[in-house]
Amino acid sequence: MRHGEAETTRLVAIRKLLDRGFGRPALHADIKSEVQTTPRSVRSMTDEELMEIIERGKGERENGEV
């Protein structure tokens, strides 16, 4: 059992040295978002679209996101 513990300790030390020498690998995340390329006039929006914007703003305020 002692040999196994020593081997595990060596592997942990090697990993830490490699991380320190070469850096940790970059983490990648796929982010999807809706983006409007051109702003829309409020006058061209339907009442439903305007109410959705208002409700979304209330939710963000309640969650402390604003």
Backbone bond lengths (Angstrom), bond angles and torsions (degrees), N, CA, C in turn:
res aa  C-N    CA-C-N  psi(-1)  N-CA   C-N-CA  omega(-1)  CA-C   N-CA-C  phi
1 M - - - 1.455 - - 1.517 110.32 -
2 R 1.315 115.91 -35.00 1.460 120.41 -178.57 1.528 110.83 -60.80
3 H 1.325 116.61 -39.33 1.453 121.00 -179.52 1.534 110.51 -62.93
4 G 1.327 117.38 -40.11 1.464 122.07 179.44 1.520 112.01 -64.07
5 E 1.317 116.81 -40.44 1.467 121.04 178.83 1.522 110.59 -65.45
6 A 1.349 116.80 -40.91 1.458 120.79 179.73 1.530 110.17 -65.07
7 E 1.326 116.34 -39.79 1.467 120.51 179.42 1.528 110.59 -65.33
8 T 1.323 116.95 -41.87 1.462 121.39 178.08 1.521 110.51 -62.77
9 T 1.317 116.61 -42.54 1.468 121.20 178.90 1.522 110.19 -62.43
10 R 1.327 117.10 -41.62 1.461 120.49 178.75 1.520 110.98 -63.17
11 L 1.331 117.52 -42.64 1.467 120.80 -179.73 1.526 111.50 -64.29
12 V 1.313 116.77 -40.23 1.466 120.76 177.82 1.531 109.60 -63.41
13 A 1.330 117.31 -43.27 1.466 121.50 -179.92 1.526 110.67 -64.30
14 I 1.328 116.88 -42.05 1.468 120.47 178.93 1.522 110.76 -62.69
15 R 1.325 116.68 -44.20 1.464 120.42 179.82 1.527 110.83 -61.33
16 K 1.335 116.98 -42.76 1.468 120.39 179.71 1.527 111.30 -64.60
17 L 1.322 117.15 -40.46 1.468 120.10 178.17 1.527 111.42 -65.15
18 L 1.324 116.58 -42.54 1.460 119.24 178.54 1.525 111.54 -64.94
19 D 1.332 117.01 -41.38 1.466 120.25 177.31 1.520 110.52 -61.09
20 R 1.314 116.46 -40.01 1.450 120.70 -179.17 1.535 110.91 -70.37
21 G 1.323 116.94 -40.34 1.460 121.22 -176.52 1.520 113.54 -76.46
22 F 1.327 117.02 -42.00 1.459 120.61 -174.95 1.526 113.03 -109.05
23 G 1.298 117.20 -7.38 1.461 120.40 -177.54 1.520 110.67 83.49
24 R 1.279 114.16 158.91 1.458 119.13 178.67 1.522 108.68 -78.79
25 P 1.318 118.20 152.99 1.461 119.94 178.91 1.526 110.60 -65.74
26 A 1.324 114.89 146.85 1.460 120.11 179.95 1.525 110.02 -67.65
27 L 1.316 115.75 142.34 1.456 121.19 176.47 1.524 108.13 -96.51
28 H 1.310 115.65 135.12 1.455 120.48 -179.37 1.522 109.17 -116.38
29 A 1.319 115.61 142.97 1.462 120.38 177.83 1.519 108.67 -134.27
30 D 1.309 115.94 137.66 1.458 120.59 175.27 1.519 107.83 -89.12
31 I 1.319 115.51 119.74 1.460 120.95 -179.01 1.514 108.32 -118.91
32 K 1.315 114.67 125.43 1.457 119.70 178.68 1.520 108.12 -114.87
33 S 1.301 115.34 135.23 1.447 119.61 -178.64 1.518 109.23 -149.16
34 E 1.308 115.19 148.56 1.456 119.56 175.14 1.525 108.27 -88.37
35 V 1.322 115.24 126.85 1.455 120.01 -179.08 1.518 108.14 -128.73
36 Q 1.315 115.18 127.02 1.455 119.42 174.22 1.520 107.82 -91.18
37 T 1.310 115.39 130.09 1.455 118.90 -177.22 1.522 111.85 -81.12
38 T 1.320 116.67 -28.09 1.465 119.32 179.06 1.516 108.57 -124.99
39 P 1.329 116.80 133.61 1.469 118.94 178.22 1.527 110.83 -66.61
40 R 1.327 114.95 144.99 1.466 120.09 178.89 1.515 109.45 -101.46
41 S 1.281 115.44 147.21 1.462 120.99 175.62 1.524 108.74 -73.62
42 V 1.310 115.83 139.42 1.465 120.84 177.67 1.522 109.98 -60.53
43 R 1.292 116.82 -32.55 1.473 120.52 -178.83 1.525 112.52 -67.05
44 S 1.332 117.72 -23.22 1.460 119.86 -179.06 1.530 112.06 -89.99
45 M 1.338 118.16 -5.53 1.458 121.84 -178.64 1.516 111.02 -85.37
46 T 1.339 114.84 149.49 1.464 119.48 176.58 1.531 109.13 -79.58
47 D 1.319 115.35 165.31 1.466 119.95 177.60 1.532 110.59 -60.16
48 E 1.324 117.28 -37.77 1.461 121.46 179.65 1.530 110.80 -62.98
49 E 1.329 117.31 -42.64 1.461 120.66 178.95 1.525 111.13 -64.47
50 L 1.316 116.45 -41.14 1.465 120.31 179.05 1.526 111.25 -66.06
51 M 1.338 117.24 -41.27 1.463 120.57 178.30 1.529 110.68 -64.77
52 E 1.329 117.81 -35.99 1.461 121.41 178.38 1.532 110.14 -64.29
53 I 1.320 117.20 -41.22 1.467 121.11 178.18 1.527 110.28 -63.84
54 I 1.313 116.51 -42.02 1.469 120.83 179.70 1.523 110.27 -64.22
55 E 1.348 117.79 -46.42 1.461 121.44 -179.44 1.528 111.34 -64.42
56 R 1.323 116.91 -39.16 1.461 120.55 178.49 1.531 110.05 -63.87
57 G 1.323 116.70 -40.08 1.471 120.36 177.60 1.520 112.08 -65.12
58 K 1.334 116.89 -38.82 1.471 119.45 177.33 1.521 111.00 -64.19
59 G 1.335 116.48 -41.78 1.469 120.61 179.22 1.508 111.67 -63.37
60 E 1.321 117.77 -41.07 1.463 120.74 178.79 1.516 111.11 -65.73
61 R 1.315 117.06 -38.46 1.472 120.47 179.81 1.520 110.78 -66.67
62 E 1.346 116.62 -41.02 1.466 120.81 179.85 1.527 111.47 -67.02
63 N 1.323 116.80 -32.49 1.462 120.91 179.91 1.509 112.71 -86.81
64 G 1.320 118.03 0.36 1.449 121.82 178.23 1.515 113.39 74.51
65 E 1.333 117.67 21.74 1.455 120.86 -177.60 1.525 112.13 -85.28
66 V 1.299 117.00 -12.40 1.477 119.63 -177.09 1.504 109.75 -97.14
